[in-house]
Amino acid sequence: MPQSDTIRPLVTLDVDRISTDELVAVADWEGPAVTLTIDSSRHGVVAPDGPRRAKSLIDRARRTLEHATVDGRTIPTTTIRELVTRLLALGGDPATWRHGADGTVIVATASHTGLWHTGPVDLDRVEVTAHPRIRPLLGLTRGVGPFTIVAISLDRVRILRGDDTHLEELPLGRTPRSIGAALWFQDEERRITQHSAGSGTEVMFHGHAAGGEQADLRTRQFLSLVHTGLVEVLGERNALAQPVIVAGVAEHLADLRRITSLPDLVAVPIAGNHTLVTDRELHRRAVGILAARHGDGDVLAHRARLAGTGLTIDAIEELPAAADHGRIDRLVVEAGVERWPADGALADEIVDRVIVATLRHGGEVVEVPTGTIGGSGVSALTRW
């Protein structure tokens, strides 16, 4: 496979950004509100059925509105008609789906509409609530900075550079493109040795290792050459300090960790054979790894240190009052956790309220991977 000297774009996502002040402003939109969370990775250039699927979800929203109560009151027919009209104006427009984002969030109230392109969405959802849902937009308040993926198999090596919206392939430079390209001289020497020493079906091997040991030695030599080339490529682009993620088998990451001079070789790999994974999936996994690492490291260690001091709150029913009084310094929420009725209201709405109140009082909200906290999937580190 010939090496290229040009940078090759692979993934470009049209993901929006929103400040925490803008997030709080959306939360203040007067309801009732309809929030559509849509898996749009199947729309647009991939499968141009965005308007059709959006209209199906909007019809679901209309039926939900007709039977819903908000703050104990049914929703007037005129309000339902206005909400459906606003949703159709966005969701039914083919231009809405001509983008590269994995998710789409559409929010409509009687006086406001909003549309945001987001990262991956697990499920299509239709929600009718007193105020717009905030959790689907929380990830848009921050991004993942520059990173490098070194995708390694014995047959192919690639160096990919990206951030949360882009991924591109870098020229390999002197980085070997495969183990055969890296150790061709050894293979040629072995071929000559076998040819000259063999007699009939009998072949003689020379060296200190054989069989599995020989294969392990070759792999380590190959990875050492990959590492040397990678450091050179990243050094030329002033990217040595950026996170580097290994896509490949765990053993390759372990071997690289033993020899690396890279300051930030990420401990979690994109496991598996990267040659069987699309570039978009590689990008998605890398962003997920870095987003989780950014969120859970410091805050979870701090939470563990505060355990038993009275400066943490894990009971969801205690969080609204603490947030309203400005007690919460850092709110930790599990990504993608959905909880159902708690104290007469949807727990998701309670968490939304706590998020907004925490931000209003200058606190920080951190998402961590599902299953990290347990219980209600939300925890607060308090100021007093």
C-alpha contacts under 8 A as a table, 3 or more apart, distances in Angstrom:
res1	aa1	res2	aa2	distance
1	M	177	R	7.98
3	Q	171	P	7.02
3	Q	172	L	7.02
3	Q	177	R	7.92
4	S	7	I	7.97
4	S	171	P	5.73
4	S	172	L	7.74
5	D	171	P	5.17
5	D	172	L	7.94
5	D	173	G	7.74
6	T	170	L	7.07
6	T	171	P	6.07
7	I	168	E	6.64
7	I	169	E	5.66
7	I	170	L	4.95
7	I	171	P	6.23
8	R	168	E	5.42
8	R	169	E	4.98
8	R	170	L	6.74
9	P	12	T	7.77
9	P	167	L	6.40
9	P	168	E	4.25
9	P	169	E	6.36
10	L	166	H	7.63
10	L	167	L	5.45
10	L	168	E	4.95
10	L	169	E	6.85
10	L	279	D	6.60
10	L	280	R	7.74
11	V	165	T	7.54
11	V	166	H	5.29
11	V	167	L	4.87
11	V	168	E	6.77
11	V	279	D	7.03
11	V	280	R	6.15
11	V	283	H	7.68
12	T	100	G	6.58
12	T	165	T	5.78
12	T	166	H	4.67
12	T	167	L	6.72
13	L	99	H	7.35
13	L	100	G	4.55
13	L	101	A	4.99
13	L	102	D	7.84
13	L	165	T	4.81
13	L	166	H	6.35
14	D	99	H	5.87
14	D	100	G	5.17
14	D	101	A	5.06
14	D	117	H	6.54
14	D	165	T	6.91
15	V	100	G	7.83
15	V	101	A	5.66
15	V	116	W	7.67
15	V	117	H	4.93
15	V	118	T	5.18
15	V	119	G	6.78
15	V	140	L	7.98
15	V	165	T	6.51
16	D	116	W	6.00
16	D	117	H	5.38
16	D	118	T	6.39
16	D	140	L	6.49
17	R	140	L	4.88
17	R	141	T	5.98
17	R	142	R	7.30
18	I	22	E	6.13
18	I	23	L	6.63
18	I	137	L	7.96
18	I	140	L	5.51
18	I	141	T	5.06
19	S	22	E	5.13
19	S	23	L	6.25
19	S	140	L	7.84
19	S	141	T	5.30
20	T	23	L	4.87
20	T	24	V	6.25
20	T	141	T	6.13
20	T	359	L	7.06
21	D	24	V	5.18
21	D	25	A	6.24
22	E	25	A	4.92
22	E	26	V	6.28
23	L	26	V	5.23
23	L	27	A	6.40
23	L	134	I	7.20
23	L	137	L	7.54
23	L	138	L	7.78
23	L	356	V	7.94
24	V	27	A	5.02
24	V	28	D	6.48
24	V	356	V	5.83
24	V	359	L	7.48
24	V	360	R	7.38
25	A	28	D	5.16
25	A	29	W	6.95
26	V	29	W	5.43
26	V	132	P	6.86
26	V	134	I	7.99
27	A	131	H	6.17
27	A	132	P	5.69
27	A	133	R	7.28
27	A	134	I	6.67
27	A	356	V	7.23
28	D	131	H	7.13
29	W	109	T	7.15
29	W	111	S	7.92
29	W	112	H	7.06
29	W	131	H	6.47
29	W	132	P	6.99
30	E	33	A	7.65
30	E	109	T	6.90
30	E	110	A	7.88
30	E	111	S	7.72
30	E	130	A	7.72
30	E	131	H	6.33
31	G	109	T	5.69
31	G	110	A	7.17
31	G	129	T	7.35
31	G	130	A	4.99
31	G	131	H	4.95
31	G	132	P	7.31
32	P	70	V	6.69
32	P	75	I	7.76
32	P	109	T	6.10
32	P	110	A	7.53
32	P	128	V	7.00
32	P	129	T	5.91
32	P	130	A	4.67
32	P	131	H	6.01
32	P	132	P	7.97
33	A	107	V	6.96
33	A	108	A	5.68
33	A	109	T	4.66
33	A	110	A	7.73
33	A	128	V	5.71
33	A	129	T	5.45
33	A	130	A	5.96
33	A	131	H	5.32
33	A	132	P	5.26
34	V	61	A	7.19
34	V	83	L	7.54
34	V	107	V	5.71
34	V	108	A	5.35
34	V	109	T	6.63
34	V	126	V	7.14
34	V	127	E	5.65
34	V	128	V	4.67
34	V	129	T	6.60
34	V	132	P	6.72
35	T	105	V	7.00
35	T	106	I	5.80
35	T	107	V	4.54
35	T	108	A	6.68
35	T	125	R	7.89
35	T	126	V	6.01
35	T	127	E	5.21
35	T	128	V	6.59
35	T	132	P	6.23
35	T	133	R	6.24
36	L	57	L	7.60
36	L	104	T	7.93
36	L	105	V	5.57
36	L	106	I	5.08
36	L	107	V	6.38
36	L	124	D	7.42
36	L	125	R	5.74
36	L	126	V	4.88
36	L	127	E	6.57
37	T	103	G	7.29
37	T	104	T	5.98
37	T	105	V	4.63
37	T	106	I	6.69
37	T	121	V	7.38
37	T	123	L	7.56
37	T	124	D	5.46
37	T	125	R	5.04
37	T	126	V	6.69
37	T	136	P	7.23
38	I	54	A	7.92
38	I	103	G	5.70
38	I	104	T	5.11
38	I	105	V	6.24
38	I	121	V	6.74
38	I	123	L	6.93
38	I	124	D	4.55
38	I	125	R	6.58
39	D	42	R	6.93
39	D	102	D	6.30
39	D	103	G	4.81
39	D	104	T	6.56
39	D	120	P	7.08
39	D	121	V	5.20
39	D	122	D	6.99
39	D	123	L	6.37
39	D	124	D	5.80
40	S	43	H	5.03
40	S	44	G	7.53
40	S	50	G	7.22
40	S	97	W	7.41
40	S	101	A	6.90
40	S	102	D	5.23
40	S	103	G	4.83
40	S	104	T	5.99
41	S	44	G	7.69
41	S	46	V	7.12
41	S	100	G	7.55
41	S	101	A	6.60
41	S	102	D	4.31
41	S	103	G	6.48
41	S	120	P	7.77
42	R	46	V	5.55
42	R	47	A	5.32
42	R	48	P	7.84
42	R	49	D	7.99
42	R	50	G	7.94
43	H	46	V	5.49
43	H	47	A	4.54
43	H	48	P	5.07
43	H	49	D	5.69
43	H	50	G	4.97
43	H	97	W	6.25
44	G	47	A	5.67
44	G	48	P	4.75
44	G	49	D	7.23
44	G	50	G	6.53
44	G	97	W	4.80
44	G	98	R	4.89
44	G	99	H	6.38
44	G	100	G	7.56
45	V	48	P	6.02
45	V	98	R	6.93
45	V	99	H	7.94
47	A	50	G	7.64
48	P	97	W	7.77
49	D	52	R	5.36
49	D	53	R	6.26
50	G	53	R	5.36
50	G	54	A	5.94
50	G	91	G	7.68
50	G	92	G	7.81
50	G	94	P	6.97
50	G	97	W	5.84
51	P	54	A	5.03
51	P	55	K	6.01
51	P	91	G	5.87
51	P	92	G	4.50
51	P	93	D	6.27
51	P	94	P	5.95
51	P	97	W	7.67
52	R	55	K	5.25
52	R	56	S	6.40
52	R	92	G	7.30
53	R	56	S	5.04
53	R	57	L	6.40
54	A	57	L	5.12
54	A	58	I	6.11
54	A	91	G	5.29
54	A	92	G	6.51
55	K	58	I	4.89
55	K	59	D	6.09
55	K	88	L	6.87
55	K	91	G	6.73
55	K	92	G	6.27
56	S	59	D	5.15
56	S	60	R	6.43
57	L	60	R	4.91
57	L	61	A	6.21
57	L	126	V	6.81
58	I	61	A	4.78
58	I	62	R	6.19
58	I	84	V	6.81
58	I	87	L	6.80
58	I	88	L	7.17
59	D	62	R	5.01
59	D	63	R	6.41
60	R	63	R	5.25
60	R	64	T	6.19
60	R	126	V	7.24
61	A	64	T	4.99
61	A	65	L	6.03
61	A	84	V	7.82
61	A	126	V	6.07
61	A	127	E	7.40
61	A	128	V	7.43
62	R	65	L	5.08
62	R	66	E	6.30
62	R	80	I	6.91
62	R	84	V	6.53
63	R	66	E	5.18
63	R	67	H	6.69
64	T	67	H	5.43
64	T	68	A	5.85
64	T	128	V	7.19
65	L	68	A	5.06
65	L	69	T	7.96
65	L	75	I	6.79
65	L	80	I	6.46
65	L	128	V	6.81
66	E	74	T	7.90
66	E	75	I	7.00
66	E	77	T	7.80
66	E	80	I	7.39
67	H	74	T	7.48
68	A	74	T	6.21
68	A	75	I	6.96
68	A	128	V	7.52
69	T	72	G	5.46
69	T	73	R	4.96
69	T	74	T	4.45
69	T	75	I	6.42
70	V	73	R	5.32
70	V	74	T	6.43
70	V	75	I	7.13
70	V	129	T	6.74
70	V	130	A	5.75
71	D	130	A	7.06
75	I	79	T	6.70
75	I	80	I	6.84
76	P	79	T	5.30
76	P	80	I	6.44
77	T	80	I	5.05
77	T	81	R	6.19
78	T	81	R	5.12
78	T	82	E	6.24
79	T	82	E	5.06
79	T	83	L	6.16
79	T	110	A	6.34
80	I	83	L	5.17
80	I	84	V	6.16
81	R	84	V	5.27
81	R	85	T	6.13
82	E	85	T	5.15
82	E	86	R	6.23
82	E	110	A	6.09
83	L	86	R	5.19
83	L	87	L	6.20
83	L	108	A	6.09
83	L	109	T	6.09
83	L	110	A	5.81
84	V	87	L	5.08
84	V	88	L	6.10
85	T	88	L	5.22
85	T	89	A	6.24
86	R	89	A	5.20
86	R	90	L	6.83
86	R	108	A	6.50
86	R	113	T	6.87
87	L	90	L	5.50
87	L	91	G	5.84
87	L	92	G	7.77
87	L	106	I	7.45
87	L	107	V	7.73
87	L	108	A	6.35
87	L	113	T	7.81
88	L	91	G	5.07
88	L	92	G	4.91
88	L	93	D	7.53
89	A	92	G	5.83
89	A	93	D	6.33
90	L	93	D	5.51
90	L	96	T	6.55
90	L	106	I	7.81
90	L	115	L	7.69
91	G	94	P	7.85
91	G	96	T	6.62
91	G	106	I	7.72
92	G	96	T	7.83
93	D	96	T	5.58
93	D	97	W	7.75
94	P	97	W	5.66
94	P	98	R	6.99
95	A	98	R	5.29
96	T	99	H	7.46
101	A	104	T	7.35
101	A	117	H	5.69
101	A	118	T	6.02
101	A	119	G	6.34
101	A	120	P	7.91
102	D	117	H	7.51
102	D	118	T	6.30
102	D	119	G	5.15
102	D	120	P	4.78
102	D	121	V	6.82
103	G	117	H	5.81
103	G	118	T	4.69
103	G	119	G	5.33
103	G	120	P	5.29
103	G	121	V	5.31
104	T	115	L	7.13
104	T	116	W	5.79
104	T	117	H	4.66
104	T	118	T	5.66
105	V	115	L	5.68
105	V	116	W	5.25
105	V	117	H	6.53
105	V	118	T	7.20
105	V	136	P	7.18
105	V	137	L	7.69
106	I	113	T	7.41
106	I	114	G	5.74
106	I	115	L	4.52
106	I	116	W	6.63
107	V	112	H	7.97
107	V	113	T	5.51
107	V	114	G	5.14
107	V	115	L	6.46
107	V	132	P	6.51
108	A	111	S	7.79
108	A	112	H	5.82
108	A	113	T	4.37
108	A	114	G	6.57
108	A	132	P	7.75
109	T	112	H	5.12
109	T	113	T	6.29
109	T	132	P	7.85
116	W	137	L	7.92
118	T	121	V	7.94
118	T	137	L	7.64
118	T	139	G	7.87
118	T	140	L	6.88
119	G	139	G	7.98
120	P	284	R	7.96
121	V	124	D	7.44
127	E	133	R	7.94
129	T	132	P	6.65
129	T	133	R	7.44
129	T	349	E	7.81
133	R	136	P	6.78
133	R	137	L	7.95
133	R	349	E	7.31
133	R	352	D	6.77
134	I	137	L	5.46
134	I	138	L	6.32
134	I	352	D	5.66
135	R	138	L	5.09
135	R	139	G	7.89
135	R	352	D	6.35
136	P	139	G	7.18
137	L	140	L	5.52
137	L	141	T	7.50
138	L	141	T	5.80
139	G	142	R	6.12
139	G	143	G	7.75
140	L	143	G	7.06
143	G	164	D	6.05
143	G	291	A	7.96
144	V	163	D	5.80
144	V	164	D	4.99
144	V	287	V	6.61
144	V	290	L	6.83
144	V	291	A	6.39
145	G	163	D	5.22
145	G	164	D	6.76
146	P	161	R	7.26
146	P	162	G	5.59
146	P	163	D	4.54
146	P	164	D	7.84
146	P	242	Q	6.48
146	P	243	P	7.55
147	F	161	R	5.90
147	F	162	G	5.48
147	F	163	D	6.03
147	F	242	Q	5.48
147	F	243	P	4.98
147	F	244	V	5.97
147	F	245	I	7.66
148	T	159	I	7.05
148	T	160	L	5.59
148	T	161	R	4.47
148	T	162	G	6.28
148	T	242	Q	7.13
148	T	243	P	6.26
148	T	244	V	4.70
148	T	245	I	6.19
149	I	159	I	5.91
149	I	160	L	4.94
149	I	161	R	6.28
149	I	162	G	7.99
149	I	244	V	5.71
149	I	245	I	4.76
149	I	246	V	5.83
149	I	247	A	6.65
149	I	286	A	7.65
150	V	157	V	7.25
150	V	158	R	5.88
150	V	159	I	4.70
150	V	160	L	6.30
150	V	230	L	7.96
150	V	244	V	7.06
150	V	245	I	6.27
150	V	246	V	5.10
150	V	247	A	6.10
151	A	156	R	7.88
151	A	157	V	5.60
151	A	158	R	5.07
151	A	159	I	6.34
151	A	160	L	7.68
151	A	246	V	5.93
151	A	247	A	4.44
151	A	248	G	6.14
151	A	274	H	6.42
152	I	156	R	6.24
152	I	157	V	4.74
152	I	158	R	6.74
152	I	246	V	7.21
152	I	247	A	6.10
152	I	248	G	5.36
152	I	252	H	7.71
152	I	274	H	7.41
153	S	156	R	5.22
153	S	157	V	6.20
153	S	178	S	7.36
153	S	248	G	6.27
153	S	249	V	7.92
153	S	273	N	7.07
153	S	274	H	7.54
153	S	275	T	7.93
154	L	157	V	7.68
154	L	178	S	5.56
154	L	179	I	5.19
154	L	180	G	7.89
154	L	219	T	7.85
155	D	177	R	7.55
155	D	178	S	4.74
155	D	179	I	6.30
155	D	180	G	7.45
156	R	177	R	5.44
156	R	178	S	4.73
156	R	179	I	7.83
156	R	275	T	7.84
157	V	176	P	7.06
157	V	177	R	4.81
157	V	178	S	5.88
158	R	169	E	7.19
158	R	170	L	7.71
158	R	172	L	7.05
158	R	177	R	7.19
159	I	169	E	5.94
159	I	170	L	5.56
159	I	171	P	7.36
159	I	172	L	6.63
159	I	230	L	7.60
160	L	167	L	6.65
160	L	168	E	5.54
160	L	169	E	4.43
160	L	170	L	5.79
161	R	167	L	5.68
161	R	168	E	5.41
161	R	169	E	6.33
161	R	170	L	6.89
162	G	165	T	7.48
162	G	166	H	5.16
162	G	167	L	4.14
162	G	168	E	6.23
162	G	283	H	7.70
163	D	166	H	5.41
163	D	167	L	6.69
163	D	287	V	7.43
164	D	283	H	7.99
164	D	287	V	5.91
167	L	283	H	6.63
172	L	175	T	5.10
172	L	176	P	7.29
172	L	177	R	7.34
172	L	229	G	7.43
172	L	230	L	7.71
172	L	233	V	7.09
173	G	229	G	6.91
173	G	233	V	6.54
174	R	229	G	5.31
175	T	225	L	6.77
175	T	226	V	5.28
175	T	227	H	7.77
175	T	228	T	7.19
175	T	229	G	4.02
175	T	230	L	6.22
176	P	179	I	7.17
176	P	181	A	5.87
176	P	182	A	5.15
176	P	225	L	6.97
176	P	226	V	6.06
176	P	229	G	7.40
177	R	181	A	6.24
177	R	182	A	7.37
178	S	181	A	5.18
178	S	182	A	6.21
179	I	182	A	4.93
179	I	183	L	5.99
179	I	184	W	7.94
179	I	219	T	7.50
179	I	222	F	5.73
180	G	183	L	5.41
180	G	184	W	5.32
180	G	187	D	7.76
181	A	184	W	5.44
182	A	222	F	6.09
182	A	225	L	7.14
183	L	186	Q	5.37
183	L	187	D	6.44
183	L	218	R	7.81
183	L	222	F	7.05
184	W	187	D	5.01
184	W	188	E	6.06
185	F	188	E	5.09
185	F	189	E	6.07
186	Q	189	E	5.00
186	Q	190	R	6.01
187	D	190	R	5.05
187	D	191	R	6.08
188	E	191	R	5.03
188	E	192	I	6.23
189	E	192	I	5.19
189	E	193	T	6.06
190	R	193	T	4.98
190	R	194	Q	5.94
190	R	205	F	7.93
191	R	194	Q	5.19
191	R	195	H	6.06
192	I	195	H	5.07
192	I	196	S	6.13
193	T	196	S	5.30
193	T	197	A	5.91
193	T	204	M	7.89
193	T	205	F	7.55
194	Q	197	A	5.32
194	Q	198	G	5.55
194	Q	203	V	5.87
194	Q	204	M	6.18
194	Q	205	F	6.81
195	H	198	G	5.56
195	H	203	V	7.91
197	A	203	V	6.49
197	A	204	M	5.84
198	G	201	T	7.13
198	G	202	E	5.35
198	G	203	V	4.22
198	G	204	M	5.96
199	S	202	E	5.20
199	S	203	V	6.63
205	F	210	A	7.96
207	G	210	A	7.56
209	A	213	E	5.48
209	A	214	Q	4.92
209	A	217	L	7.95
210	A	213	E	5.48
210	A	214	Q	4.63
210	A	215	A	7.72
211	G	214	Q	5.30
211	G	215	A	6.44
212	G	215	A	5.04
212	G	216	D	6.17
213	E	216	D	5.09
213	E	217	L	6.13
214	Q	217	L	5.10
214	Q	218	R	6.21
215	A	218	R	5.12
215	A	219	T	6.20
216	D	219	T	5.09
216	D	220	R	6.23
217	L	220	R	5.20
217	L	221	Q	6.21
218	R	221	Q	5.08
218	R	222	F	6.06
219	T	222	F	4.99
219	T	223	L	6.14
220	R	223	L	5.12
220	R	224	S	6.11
220	R	255	D	6.88
221	Q	224	S	5.12
221	Q	225	L	6.42
222	F	225	L	5.25
222	F	226	V	6.27
223	L	226	V	4.83
223	L	227	H	6.00
223	L	252	H	7.41
223	L	255	D	7.42
223	L	256	L	6.79
224	S	227	H	5.07
224	S	228	T	6.26
224	S	256	L	7.48
224	S	259	I	7.26
225	L	228	T	5.08
225	L	229	G	6.23
226	V	229	G	5.20
226	V	230	L	5.99
227	H	230	L	5.03
227	H	231	V	6.13
227	H	256	L	7.18
227	H	260	T	6.98
228	T	231	V	5.36
228	T	232	E	6.39
229	G	232	E	5.10
229	G	233	V	6.22
230	L	233	V	5.11
230	L	234	L	6.11
231	V	234	L	5.25
231	V	235	G	5.85
231	V	240	L	6.98
231	V	262	L	7.35
232	E	235	G	5.07
232	E	236	E	6.27
233	V	236	E	5.36
233	V	237	R	6.75
234	L	237	R	5.15
234	L	238	N	6.14
234	L	239	A	4.93
234	L	240	L	5.32
235	G	238	N	5.03
235	G	239	A	6.02
235	G	240	L	5.62
236	E	239	A	7.72
237	R	240	L	7.95
238	N	241	A	7.77
239	A	242	Q	5.46
240	L	262	L	6.52
240	L	263	P	7.29
241	A	262	L	7.28
241	A	263	P	5.98
241	A	264	D	6.47
242	Q	264	D	6.47
243	P	264	D	4.92
243	P	265	L	5.94
243	P	266	V	6.25
244	V	264	D	6.24
244	V	265	L	4.88
244	V	266	V	5.83
245	I	265	L	6.33
245	I	266	V	5.35
245	I	267	A	7.92
245	I	268	V	7.40
245	I	269	P	5.99
245	I	270	I	7.23
245	I	286	A	7.14
246	V	252	H	7.95
246	V	253	L	6.19
246	V	266	V	7.60
246	V	268	V	7.99
246	V	269	P	5.11
246	V	270	I	6.21
247	A	269	P	5.80
247	A	270	I	4.48
247	A	271	A	5.98
247	A	272	G	7.12
247	A	273	N	7.63
247	A	274	H	6.09
247	A	282	L	7.98
248	G	252	H	6.77
248	G	253	L	7.65
248	G	269	P	7.13
248	G	270	I	6.32
248	G	271	A	5.29
248	G	272	G	5.13
248	G	273	N	5.55
248	G	274	H	6.01
249	V	252	H	5.66
249	V	253	L	7.08
249	V	269	P	7.93
249	V	271	A	5.53
249	V	272	G	5.41
249	V	273	N	6.97
250	A	253	L	5.24
250	A	254	A	6.32
250	A	269	P	6.89
250	A	271	A	6.53
251	E	254	A	5.00
251	E	255	D	6.16
252	H	255	D	5.15
252	H	256	L	6.16
253	L	256	L	5.10
253	L	257	R	6.12
253	L	269	P	7.03
254	A	257	R	5.15
254	A	258	R	6.55
255	D	258	R	5.29
255	D	259	I	6.82
256	L	259	I	5.35
256	L	260	T	5.54
257	R	260	T	5.30
257	R	265	L	7.35
262	L	265	L	6.05
266	V	269	P	7.09
268	V	289	I	7.17
270	I	282	L	7.53
270	I	285	R	6.72
270	I	286	A	7.05
271	A	274	H	7.96
273	N	276	L	5.85
273	N	277	V	7.28
274	H	277	V	5.16
274	H	278	T	7.96
274	H	282	L	7.67
275	T	278	T	7.83
277	V	281	E	6.30
277	V	282	L	6.67
278	T	281	E	5.18
278	T	282	L	6.34
279	D	282	L	5.05
279	D	283	H	6.19
280	R	283	H	5.08
280	R	284	R	6.13
281	E	284	R	4.94
281	E	285	R	6.13
282	L	285	R	5.29
282	L	286	A	6.18
283	H	286	A	5.17
283	H	287	V	6.18
284	R	287	V	5.30
284	R	288	G	6.19
285	R	288	G	5.03
285	R	289	I	6.16
286	A	289	I	5.16
286	A	290	L	6.30
287	V	290	L	5.26
287	V	291	A	5.93
288	G	291	A	5.13
288	G	292	A	6.07
289	I	292	A	5.33
289	I	293	R	6.16
290	L	293	R	4.98
290	L	294	H	6.02
291	A	294	H	5.18
291	A	295	G	6.23
292	A	295	G	5.15
292	A	296	D	5.96
292	A	367	E	7.60
292	A	368	V	5.75
292	A	369	P	6.01
293	R	296	D	5.56
293	R	297	G	5.92
294	H	297	G	6.38
295	G	298	D	7.44
295	G	299	V	7.00
295	G	366	V	5.68
295	G	367	E	5.77
295	G	368	V	5.43
296	D	299	V	5.72
296	D	300	L	5.45
296	D	366	V	7.82
296	D	367	E	7.52
296	D	368	V	5.28
296	D	369	P	7.60
297	G	300	L	5.77
297	G	301	A	6.35
298	D	301	A	5.26
298	D	302	H	6.11
299	V	302	H	5.02
299	V	303	R	6.05
299	V	330	R	7.99
299	V	332	V	7.80
299	V	366	V	7.86
300	L	303	R	4.88
300	L	304	A	6.16
301	A	304	A	5.12
301	A	305	R	6.36
302	H	305	R	5.11
302	H	306	L	6.32
303	R	306	L	5.15
303	R	307	A	6.33
303	R	312	T	7.20
303	R	381	L	6.66
304	A	307	A	5.28
306	L	309	T	5.51
306	L	310	G	7.59
306	L	311	L	6.18
306	L	312	T	6.66
306	L	381	L	7.92
307	A	310	G	7.31
307	A	311	L	7.44
307	A	312	T	6.65
308	G	311	L	7.69
308	G	312	T	7.89
309	T	312	T	7.41
310	G	313	I	7.73
311	L	381	L	5.88
311	L	382	T	5.06
311	L	383	R	7.00
311	L	384	W	6.26
312	T	379	S	7.09
312	T	380	A	5.46
312	T	381	L	4.67
312	T	382	T	5.86
313	I	316	I	7.95
313	I	318	E	7.21
313	I	319	L	6.98
313	I	379	S	5.68
313	I	380	A	5.02
313	I	381	L	6.70
313	I	382	T	7.54
314	D	318	E	7.96
314	D	319	L	7.89
314	D	375	G	7.79
314	D	376	S	7.51
314	D	378	V	6.51
314	D	379	S	4.62
314	D	380	A	6.54
315	A	318	E	5.60
315	A	319	L	6.89
315	A	376	S	7.37
315	A	379	S	7.61
316	I	319	L	5.35
316	I	320	P	7.81
316	I	351	V	7.97
316	I	376	S	6.55
316	I	378	V	7.16
316	I	379	S	7.89
317	E	320	P	6.91
317	E	342	A	7.99
317	E	343	D	7.69
318	E	321	A	6.18
318	E	322	A	6.61
319	L	322	A	5.14
319	L	323	A	6.03
319	L	354	V	6.55
319	L	380	A	7.49
320	P	323	A	5.16
320	P	324	D	6.05
320	P	350	I	7.19
320	P	353	R	7.02
320	P	354	V	5.38
320	P	357	A	7.95
321	A	324	D	5.07
321	A	325	H	6.22
322	A	325	H	5.32
322	A	326	G	6.40
322	A	327	R	5.22
322	A	328	I	6.34
323	A	326	G	5.14
323	A	327	R	5.81
323	A	328	I	5.53
323	A	354	V	5.71
323	A	355	I	7.99
323	A	357	A	5.35
323	A	358	T	5.27
323	A	361	H	7.95
324	D	327	R	7.70
324	D	354	V	7.69
324	D	357	A	5.64
324	D	358	T	7.44
326	G	329	D	7.84
326	G	357	A	7.58
326	G	358	T	6.71
326	G	361	H	5.35
326	G	363	G	7.98
327	R	382	T	5.31
327	R	383	R	5.28
327	R	384	W	6.27
328	I	331	L	6.62
328	I	358	T	6.08
328	I	363	G	6.26
328	I	380	A	6.11
328	I	381	L	5.94
328	I	382	T	4.33
328	I	383	R	5.99
329	D	358	T	7.42
329	D	362	G	7.64
329	D	363	G	4.67
329	D	364	E	6.30
329	D	380	A	7.44
329	D	381	L	5.74
329	D	382	T	5.07
329	D	383	R	5.53
330	R	358	T	7.81
330	R	363	G	5.63
330	R	364	E	4.71
330	R	365	V	5.72
330	R	366	V	7.17
330	R	380	A	5.90
330	R	381	L	5.15
330	R	382	T	6.88
331	L	355	I	7.28
331	L	358	T	7.28
331	L	363	G	7.50
331	L	364	E	6.19
331	L	365	V	4.70
331	L	366	V	6.15
331	L	378	V	7.37
331	L	379	S	6.02
331	L	380	A	4.52
331	L	381	L	6.32
332	V	365	V	6.02
332	V	366	V	4.95
332	V	367	E	5.88
332	V	368	V	6.95
332	V	378	V	5.62
332	V	379	S	5.12
332	V	380	A	6.00
332	V	381	L	7.93
333	V	365	V	7.48
333	V	366	V	6.32
333	V	367	E	4.95
333	V	368	V	6.20
333	V	377	G	5.90
333	V	378	V	4.41
333	V	379	S	6.53
334	E	337	V	5.83
334	E	367	E	5.56
334	E	368	V	4.94
334	E	369	P	5.59
334	E	370	T	5.01
334	E	371	G	7.07
334	E	372	T	6.93
334	E	373	I	6.99
334	E	377	G	5.19
334	E	378	V	6.28
335	A	367	E	5.67
335	A	368	V	5.85
335	A	369	P	5.54
335	A	370	T	5.47
336	G	370	T	6.70
337	V	370	T	6.66
337	V	377	G	6.41
338	E	347	A	7.79
338	E	348	D	6.35
339	R	346	L	7.14
339	R	347	A	5.39
339	R	348	D	6.04
339	R	376	S	7.28
340	W	346	L	5.37
340	W	347	A	5.61
340	W	348	D	7.28
341	P	344	G	5.98
341	P	345	A	5.41
341	P	346	L	4.65
341	P	347	A	5.85
342	A	345	A	5.55
342	A	346	L	6.02
342	A	347	A	5.44
345	A	349	E	7.18
345	A	350	I	7.35
346	L	349	E	5.34
346	L	350	I	6.61
347	A	350	I	4.88
347	A	351	V	6.21
348	D	351	V	5.13
348	D	352	D	6.22
349	E	352	D	4.95
349	E	353	R	6.21
350	I	353	R	5.11
350	I	354	V	6.28
351	V	354	V	4.99
351	V	355	I	6.07
351	V	378	V	7.81
352	D	355	I	5.08
352	D	356	V	6.28
353	R	356	V	5.28
353	R	357	A	6.18
354	V	357	A	5.15
354	V	358	T	5.96
355	I	358	T	5.19
355	I	359	L	6.30
355	I	365	V	6.78
356	V	359	L	5.20
356	V	360	R	6.15
357	A	360	R	5.01
357	A	361	H	6.41
358	T	361	H	5.40
358	T	362	G	6.54
358	T	363	G	4.99
358	T	364	E	6.90
358	T	365	V	7.50
359	L	362	G	5.11
359	L	363	G	5.04
359	L	364	E	6.33
359	L	365	V	7.40
360	R	363	G	7.34
368	V	372	T	6.69
369	P	372	T	5.80
370	T	373	I	7.68
370	T	377	G	7.70
371	G	374	G	5.42
371	G	377	G	7.43
372	T	377	G	7.90
373	I	377	G	5.63
373	I	378	V	6.90
373	I	379	S	7.42
374	G	377	G	5.28
374	G	378	V	7.96
375	G	378	V	7.68
